[in-house]
Amino acid sequence: MDDKTSKKILPLKELAQRVQDIKNKGKKVVQCHGVFDIVHLGHIRHFNMAKKEGDVLLVTLTADRYVKRGPGRPIFNEQLRAEYLASLSMVDHVGIVSADTATESIKALKPDFYAKGVEYKNHKKDVTGKISEEEDAIKSVGGKIVYTDDITFSSSQIINSYLDVFPQRTARYLQAIEKRYPIEFIIGSIEKLKKLKVLVIGDAIIDEYHYCLPMGKSSKEHLVVNRYTSEEMFAGGSLATANNVASVCGQVDLVTVLGRENSKEDFIRSRLAPNIRPRFFFRPDTNTIIKRRFVGEGSNRKLFEICFMKDNDIAEREESQIVRHLEKVIGNYDLVVVSDFGHGLLTKKIIDLICAKAKYLAVNAQTNSANIGFNMVTKYPRANCVCIDELELRFAAHDKFSDLRPLAKSIYNQIGCDHIIATRGPHGSFCYSRKDGYHETPAFAYRVVDPIGAGDAFFAFVAPCFAGGMPQELASFIGNAVGSLAVQIVCNREPVMMVDLIKFMTRLLKC
């Protein structure tokens, strides 16, 4: 990068001072903002028209960590994107913004004009809902929003069409989905799910990540010694499921069990979405389940895990309390979501009650190190929607190698469900219903940060989709999009947010 280009790129604080100096000289400043992953003719014309509104054009771009357009984006890192923008003759200054919108940068820079493309003029069509906030921000600093009206292109469409982001099979699948379900229809279908009243019931788990760096082999033992660097706690298990359901549905109630000793209740409450109403029952003589993983810093590789838990069934006293509560309330819900980790909450009596009384029941019964071979989804005598992974499906069918189709159909008939869907990691998902037959959906992620929690997120979105009557192939598409976003998130640090999902699906369907 030459000196002339590099001098255009400034830290936001320094750029704010530069803008003030320019305005003190009586000149007008125009700001444009975006990701600018692929700069195309539409951007060039946008910048040229924006600069006509003033004397100086500054372009701000979203920093890498805040770009939420799904796996593999941005294609170019923030420094390369800034350099490209700074090399354009009409651009006077460039800044990198550490936020997912332009709002804070507008307030800090105080430009005279904030320029957006004409496609943003109708705020109702902005899937992020952020353009209104940005307009409020520019007005708050005495500026004005302006819209440039010229030829428009989509960076995502260019990337999807010409950069071979996805294999041909996946690209053909996305093209077929887009023809049958335009993004406006998908968004409208998801919006309808907000009215669902949902109960989530399942094991509460605190996931801990203790990050460490390898020091080398011990001189006295056959082991690699690691040095502790930091730690992080996450609300996992049914807590994570509830947080993801809360991204979709307006009212979410949660029933779970905490340990009386070291309950972590304050932490858990602080991590639940505001539209979740929790009902905690307490198990005496134990702590809330903690799964402590030692994780390689940087690589995110799991080195070792310790579980603090009692995984036998809860006592009759706590069981009776939960049964009485469920008998009173379960009929109030459109959807009951069971997140069963096999750690003692979901006893036979509680399962029988849920299966008998739930209007629409979605079940996820997980296999893990504490319950392998024992926590089969077939212990549920009835469910409307069953969501498990391929291994759990094979365990339930007692079949390691056979084709998934007859296995899925067998479990489907055994439980008598409406839909059964199995996640398959890099192979996407597979589902079956008597009405729609078999359907396979490819995976959309080709880079995985952390798979933990991705299955819970997938289930949490798919369950309301099926309960709301969505077609099988559409629910599967949404679920795989959610899973692709979830594997970019470390453990359960945050749920998949609806705005990020909509942006990602919009990008996927621009093939």
N, C-alpha and C positions, 0 to 999 in steps of 0.2 A: 504494500500500500504506500503510495507516495505521500509526501508531507501535506500537500494541499487537501487530499482526501481525508487523511487522519485528523487534521485540525478541525474538520467539520463535526467529528464525533466527540460529543462532550457528555460528562456525567450530568445527571438531571439537575443537581444543585447549581453547577456551573452554568448549565444551559439556561436556567431560570434567571440568573444574573445577566447573562448575555441578552436575553429577551427584554429585560427591564432597561438595559442600556440602549437597545435599539428603539424602544418605545419612547424613551426620554428624548430621542432625536426627532420625534414626530413621525416615525415610520410605523406602518401597520404590519403586524405579524400574523401569519396564517399557520395553523397546525393541522397536519394529517396524522392519522394513527392507524396501525394495523399490524398483522403478523409479517406480511410481505415475504412469504416463504419462496414464492416464485414471482418475480417482478415481470409483468407483461405489459402489452400495449395499453390495456385498460388503466393500469396504474400510471403510466407515463402521461396519458391524457388527463387523468384525474389530477396529478401534480401540476401540470401546466395550467389547467383551468383554476385550480385552487390558488396558485400564485397570483393570478390576475386580480384576486380580491384584495391583495395587499402588496407589500414591498419585499418581505422576507418570508421564505417558506421553511418551516422546520417540520421534520418528519420523525415521529416517535414510533418505536416498534416494541412489541411484547417480548420480554425476556423468555428464554427457552423454557424455564421451569413452569411458566404460567400459560404456555400454549397447550390448550386442551382440545386438540382436534383428533385425538386418538393415537394409536401406535404408529411410530415412525415419523411423527411430525413434531417439530419442524424438520424438514429434510436438511436445511442448512442452519448451522448454529447462529446465535445472535450476532457474533462478531462478523461473520461473513455476510449476513443480511444487512448489518449496519454499513459495512464497507461498500456493498453494492449500491445502497441508497445514497451514500455520501459521494459516490463517483458520478452521480447524475448532475448535470449542469444546473438544472432549475432548483435543486435542493441546496439550501444554504447551511442548515445544521441538522444533525441527527442525534437522537437520544434513545437509550434503551430503558424501558419502563419495567420495573419489578412489580407488576400487578397484571391482573387478567383483563382489565378494561383501561380506557384512557382517562377515566374520571379524575383520579388523583393527580395525574400529570397535568391535566387541564388546569386544575386548581393551583398547582405549583408554578406552572409556566405563565399563566394568565395571558394567553394570546388574544388578539382582537377578533379572530375568526377561527372557527373549528370546522373543517371541511370533511364532508362524507359524500359518498356516491349517491346518486338519485334513488338507488334501490333501498336506501334506508329512510327515505322521506316518509313513507307510510310506516309509522312506528309499530303498528299491529302485526306487520310481517317480519319484524325483527325477532327471531326465535330466542335470542339471548335476553331480550328485554332491557338491554343495557343502553340503547341509543337515547332513551328518555332520560336516564341518569346523566349521560354525557351532555345532553342539551341543558339540563338543569345546572351542570357544573360550569359550562361556558357562560350561561346567563349570570351565575353567581359571581363571576369575576368581571362582569361588565362587557362580555363579548357576545358574539352572535354565531349561531350555527348556519352554515351555507351548504347547499347540495350541488355537486357538479353533475351535469347531465350530458353524458357522452357514451360511447360504446363501452360495454361492460363484458368482462370475462370472469371466469371462476378459476382461481388458482387450483382448487381441489379437483375441478374437472380436468384441467390440463395435466395435473399430476397423475390422476387415475387413468387418463386416456393414453398418455405418452411415456410415462416413466416406469411402466410395468411394476407398479406397487404391489399388485396382487397377481397370483397365478391366473391363467386364462379361465380355468374352471370357476374360480371365485368371481372373476370379473363378469362372466356370463350369468352367474347366479344373481349378482347385484343388479345387472341390467334387467333381468326378468322380474325381480322384486320391485324395481322402480316402475316398471310398466304396470304392474298390478296394484301397487300401493304407493302413489305419489307421497312425498314427504309431508304435504299438508294433511293428507288423510291419516297418516301415521300419528302426527302430532295431535290431531283432533281426537283420534281413538285413545291415545294416552291421557289426554285431558279429561276424558269421561271417567277415568279410573279414580279421579280425586274424590268422587262421591262415595266410593266404597268404604264401609266401616270394617276395619280389620282388627283381628286379635292375633297376636304373635305369642306362641307359647313354646318354651324350650330352655335348654341349659344356658345359664349365664357363664361366660368364660372371660377371664382377663388374660390377654396375650401380652407377654413381656418379651421384648427384644433386648438382649444385653450384647452390645456391639464390642468386638474385640479384634486385635491384630495379632497375627502369629509372630512369635519370638524365635521359635526353633525347637528342635527336639530336646527333651529333658535328658540330662546326662545320666540319670539313674533309672528312668522308666521309659518304656516304649510308648511315648505319647508326645504330641506336639503341644507346647506351652503357648498360651495366648495371653495377651495383655488387655485388660478391660479398658475401654475408652468412654463408653456412655451407655445409657439405657433409655427405653421408651416403653410406655404402656398403652394398650389399645383395648377398647371395648369389643370383645369378640363373641362368638357363639350366637345365641339368640339376640344379643344386644346389637350385633352387627346386622343381623337379618332385619331387625326392627328398624334400624337407621336407614337401611336401603329401601324397605317398604315405605317408609315415611317420605322418601323422595317422590314416590308415585301417588300415594293415597293421602287424603286430607286428615283422617282421624285414624290413629293407630294406638291400640292398647297392647300392653305387654304383661304377660304373666311369667314369672321366673322365680328361681330359688337362689338365694345368696347364703353364704355361711354366716352364722352368728358371730364367729370369731373372725376378725379382720375382714369384714364384709365388703369393703371398698365401695360402700353405697354412695358416698359423696362423689367419688371419682366417676362412678357409673352414671349418676344423675347428670353430672356436668358434661358427659359425652353423648347423652341421648338427644335426638332432635327435639325441638320445642313442641312438635305436634304428636309426641309420644307420651302416653299416660301409663307409667309403670305401676304394677302391683307386685311388690316383693313379698315372698314368703321366706322364712328364715329357717335354716337347718342347724340345729344345735351341735356343739362339739366339733365343729369344722370351720374351715375358711371358705370363702368364695373360690371357686376353681381358678387356679392360676397355671398357665402353661408358659414356662420360662424357657425361651430358646436363646442359645448363644450363637451369635450371627457374625460372620466375617464382615468387617467394615469395608465398604466399597463393593465387594463382590455380592453381598447380601446372601451368601451361602450359609445354610444352617449347619452348625457344627455339632450341636448337642442339645437335648431337651430334657427338662425336669418338670414333672407334673405334681402340683400340690392339690390333692383331691381325694375325696371318697366317692367311689363310683358305684357303690351298692345302692339299691332302691332307697328313696327317702322313707322315713318312718311313717307309721300309720297316722300319727297325729297330724303331721304336715300334709300327708296325702288327703286326709279328711277335710282339712281346711281348704285345700285347692279344689277338691271335688265340690264342696258346698258353694264356693265362689263361682266355679264354672257353671254349675247347675242354674245359678241365678242369672248369669250374664250371657252365656254362649249363644242364646237365641237372638241376641241383639246385633250380631255381626253378619255381614254379607260374606265374609271370607275369614276362615281360621287357618293360619299358617303355622304348621308344626315344624320346628327346627330341632330335630332329635339327634343329639350327639352321644346318646347312650350312657349318660353319666348319672342316672338315677332319678331324674325328675319324672319322666314319662313312664309311670308304672302301668301295669295291665288295667287296673281300675280306671285310671285317668284316660288311657287310650280308648277303652271301651266307651267311656262317657263322650269323649270328643267325637268318635266315629258315629255314635248314635245321634248326637244332638247338633253337630255343625251343619249349617246350611250348605256351605261349599267348603270342602276340606282339601288343603294342599299339604303334602307331606314330603319332607326331606329327612331321611334316616341315614346318618353318616357312619362310615367305617373309619375307625382310627386305632391307634396303638392300644387303647384301653379296652376296646370292645370287639376287635376283629373276629368275625365269625359268629357274633352274638347279636349284633344290632341290625337285623335285617328289616327291610321295609315291609316284608310279608307278615310281620307281627301286627300290622294294621289291617283289620278285617274289611275296612272300606276307606276309600279316598276318591276324590274327584280328580285330583292332579297329583302325580307322583314324579318327583324330580330327584334323581340320583346320578352318580357318575358311573362310567362303564364298569369299573371294578365292583362297585356295589351291586350293580345289576347282575353281574356274573356270580357274585357270592349268593345273591338271593335265588338265582336259578341253578346253583350248584354246577356251573358249567364254565370251564376256563377258556375253551377255544372255539366253541361253535359260533356261527354267524349271529349277530345281535338281533336280527329281525324275529326269528322264532322265540328267542329268549325274552325280548321285550313283550311280545304278544302273550307269552305264557304268564308273566308276572301281571300284565294288564288284566288278563282274564281271572287270575287268582284273586286280585284285590277288587276287581270290578270297577276300575276307574274310567274316567272319560279320556284322560290323556296321560301318557307316560313319556318322560323326556329324560335322556341320559346325556351328560356332558362327557366329552372325549378329549379334553385338552387341546393339543394342536390340530386335532382332527375335527373340531367343531362340536356339533351336537346331533343327536338322533332322536326322533320322536315317533310315536305311533298313536293312532286313535282308530276306532272302528269306522268312524264317519269319514276321516280324511286319509286313512292308510298310513304309509310310512313317509317320513320326510327327513332329509339330511340337510344340515346347514353348515357351511364351511366356517372355519375360524377366520377372524379378521386381524388377529394380532400375530406379528412375527418377531416381536421382542417382548420378553417377559421380565419385569422387575421383581415381582413376588407373586406366586400363585395362591398364597394363603388368603382366604376370604373371597376369592373370585367365584367359587361355587355358591357361596351364600348369597352374593350379590345377584348372580344369575337367577337363582331360585326366587329371591325376593322380588324381582321384576316380572318373571314369567308367571308366578302364581296369580297376581292381580290381572295380568293379561288374559289368562285362561278364564279366570272368574268373571271377567268383564265380557266374555264371549268372543274374543278375538280369534280369527282363523289360526290354525296351527302353524302355518308357515310364517305368518307375521309375528306371532308370539316368539317363535324360535329365532327369527331374525333379530328382534329386539333383545332377546336373551343373550345371543352371541355378541351383539354390539356392547351390551353391558359387561359381559365377561372380558371382552377385549380391553375395555377401559379399566376394569378392576385389576387386571394383572399388571397395570402400570402403577398401582398404588401399593405402597409398602404396608403389608398386613391389612389391618382395618383402620388405618390412620384417618380415613375419611370415607363416607359412602360415595357411591356413584351419583353425582348430582344430575338432575333432570336436564339442566341447561347444557351440561357437557355431553350428555347422551344425545340430545337433539342436534347439537353441532356436529357430533361424530357421524350420526346417521345421515345428516344432510350431506356431509362430505362423502360418505360411502356411496350414496346414490347418484352422485355426479359422475357417472361413468360414460 
